[in-house]
Amino acid sequence: VIDPVSPLILPMSMDDLDAVHAVAVASFTSPWARDVFAEELRREWAVIRVLRADPKEPVCAFVNFWIVRDEVHVLNLATHPVWRRRGYARMLLDDTLSFARTRGVRYVTLEVRRSNAPAIALYRSLGFVAIGVRPSYYADDNEDAIVMLLTIEPGGARTRAWHLAGE
Ligand SMILES: CC(C)(COP(=O)(O)OP(=O)(O)OC[C@H]1O[C@@H](n2cnc3c(N)ncnc32)[C@H](O)[C@@H]1OP(=O)(O)O)[C@@H](O)C(=O)NCCC(=O)NCCS
């Protein structure tokens, strides 16, 4: 019998810089430079958490968010292509939502490319709803961003908020 090892989610450290940057390069058309992640680690309001399939593996996925008053804003979420469809991005978002609840956060927001069906499916499955569009938001190719929101009720429940017209 194989003993299943649970994935491990921990705060990113400077030692993880190369690994996190590698996941970003493999995942985004215009990934952040390595230094931007280093800057992010120094920001008091920024959090980056990394997931390893087991403690011996390199970083498989990461999430990066900002805490601004009663809002968590997700800036980056990526799973290295080799490790996709194993539930890792969902685990990182669940972890982010637990964090948000313990901090009394009310709103979790993010922007996602209109064409990014996998990410939109993931966000919807967690209760995020589309609340708006930022036209030509992405400078590299002018793609629109869909703005998504998840409202956390004070009791901890997640509810659906507004719906974008036509959805
Ligand atoms: C989007 C992304 C983070 C998903 O990572 P992942 O670890 O593979 O996601 P999970 O295994 O946790 O999948 C959770 C759910 O997302 C959805 N999903 C993920 N990949 C999908 C795909 N290729 N097609 C359709 N739905 C998909 C599904 O609803 C899935 O649930 P299911 O497996 O039970 O059907 C990953 O594809 C990625 O890094 N993409 C490039 C970067 C990016 O677009 N980031 C998000 C925008 S900031």
The ligand as an SDF file (V2000), in Angstrom:
LIG
                    3D

 48 50  0  0  0  0  0  0  0  0999 V2000
   -5.6340   27.7820  -13.4750 C   0  0  0  0  0  0  0  0  0  0  0  0
   -4.6040   26.8990  -12.7580 C   0  0  0  0  0  0  0  0  0  0  0  0
   -3.9760   27.7040  -11.6150 C   0  0  0  0  0  0  0  0  0  0  0  0
   -5.3030   25.6610  -12.1980 C   0  0  0  0  0  0  0  0  0  0  0  0
   -4.3500   24.9090  -11.4750 O   0  0  0  0  0  0  0  0  0  0  0  0
   -4.5750   23.3620  -11.1060 P   0  0  0  0  0  0  0  0  0  0  0  0
   -3.7040   23.0690   -9.9280 O   0  0  0  0  0  0  0  0  0  0  0  0
   -4.3970   22.5190  -12.2960 O   0  0  0  0  0  0  0  0  0  0  0  0
   -6.1020   23.3850  -10.6850 O   0  0  0  0  0  0  0  0  0  0  0  0
   -6.8870   22.2640   -9.8290 P   0  0  0  0  0  0  0  0  0  0  0  0
   -6.3280   20.8960  -10.1040 O   0  0  0  0  0  0  0  0  0  0  0  0
   -6.9320   22.7080   -8.4120 O   0  0  0  0  0  0  0  0  0  0  0  0
   -8.3020   22.3810  -10.5190 O   0  0  0  0  0  0  0  0  0  0  0  0
   -9.4020   22.8800   -9.8300 C   0  0  0  0  0  0  0  0  0  0  0  0
  -10.5440   23.1170  -10.8080 C   0  0  0  0  0  0  0  0  0  0  0  0
  -10.1930   24.1010  -11.7680 O   0  0  0  0  0  0  0  0  0  0  0  0
  -10.8410   23.8150  -13.0020 C   0  0  0  0  0  0  0  0  0  0  0  0
   -9.8290   23.5230  -14.0030 N   0  0  0  0  0  0  0  0  0  0  0  0
   -8.4890   23.4260  -13.8030 C   0  0  0  0  0  0  0  0  0  0  0  0
   -7.8600   23.1800  -14.9720 N   0  0  0  0  0  0  0  0  0  0  0  0
   -8.8210   23.1280  -15.9150 C   0  0  0  0  0  0  0  0  0  0  0  0
   -8.8000   22.9210  -17.3220 C   0  0  0  0  0  0  0  0  0  0  0  0
   -7.6430   22.7220  -17.9980 N   0  0  0  0  0  0  0  0  0  0  0  0
   -9.9770   22.9600  -17.9840 N   0  0  0  0  0  0  0  0  0  0  0  0
  -11.1430   23.1750  -17.3290 C   0  0  0  0  0  0  0  0  0  0  0  0
  -11.2300   23.3680  -15.9880 N   0  0  0  0  0  0  0  0  0  0  0  0
  -10.0850   23.3490  -15.3070 C   0  0  0  0  0  0  0  0  0  0  0  0
  -11.7030   22.6230  -12.7510 C   0  0  0  0  0  0  0  0  0  0  0  0
  -12.9540   23.1000  -12.3010 O   0  0  0  0  0  0  0  0  0  0  0  0
  -10.9400   21.9360  -11.6290 C   0  0  0  0  0  0  0  0  0  0  0  0
  -11.7250   21.0920  -10.8620 O   0  0  0  0  0  0  0  0  0  0  0  0
  -11.8010   19.5170  -11.2660 P   0  0  0  0  0  0  0  0  0  0  0  0
  -10.3870   19.0520  -11.4850 O   0  0  0  0  0  0  0  0  0  0  0  0
  -12.4640   18.9100  -10.0740 O   0  0  0  0  0  0  0  0  0  0  0  0
  -12.6010   19.4820  -12.5340 O   0  0  0  0  0  0  0  0  0  0  0  0
   -3.4990   26.3910  -13.7360 C   0  0  0  0  0  0  0  0  0  0  0  0
   -4.1210   25.8770  -14.8960 O   0  0  0  0  0  0  0  0  0  0  0  0
   -2.4970   27.4580  -14.1290 C   0  0  0  0  0  0  0  0  0  0  0  0
   -1.4760   27.6640  -13.4690 O   0  0  0  0  0  0  0  0  0  0  0  0
   -2.7620   28.1570  -15.2510 N   0  0  0  0  0  0  0  0  0  0  0  0
   -1.8550   29.1940  -15.7640 C   0  0  0  0  0  0  0  0  0  0  0  0
   -1.8360   30.3930  -14.8370 C   0  0  0  0  0  0  0  0  0  0  0  0
   -3.2100   30.9840  -14.6260 C   0  0  0  0  0  0  0  0  0  0  0  0
   -3.9990   31.0810  -15.5460 O   0  0  0  0  0  0  0  0  0  0  0  0
   -3.5070   31.3860  -13.3720 N   0  0  0  0  0  0  0  0  0  0  0  0
   -4.7980   31.9320  -13.0010 C   0  0  0  0  0  0  0  0  0  0  0  0
   -4.9350   33.3540  -13.3520 C   0  0  0  0  0  0  0  0  0  0  0  0
   -4.0610   34.4320  -12.2360 S   0  0  0  0  0  0  0  0  0  0  0  0
  1  2  1  0
  2  3  1  0
  2  4  1  0
  2 36  1  0
  4  5  1  0
  5  6  1  0
  6  7  2  0
  6  8  1  0
  6  9  1  0
  9 10  1  0
 10 11  2  0
 10 12  1  0
 10 13  1  0
 13 14  1  0
 14 15  1  0
 15 16  1  0
 15 30  1  0
 16 17  1  0
 17 18  1  0
 17 28  1  0
 18 19  1  0
 18 27  1  0
 19 20  2  0
 20 21  1  0
 21 22  1  0
 21 27  2  0
 22 23  1  0
 22 24  2  0
 24 25  1  0
 25 26  2  0
 26 27  1  0
 28 29  1  0
 28 30  1  0
 30 31  1  0
 31 32  1  0
 32 33  2  0
 32 34  1  0
 32 35  1  0
 36 37  1  0
 36 38  1  0
 38 39  2  0
 38 40  1  0
 40 41  1  0
 41 42  1  0
 42 43  1  0
 43 44  2  0
 43 45  1  0
 45 46  1  0
 46 47  1  0
 47 48  1  0
M  END
$$$$
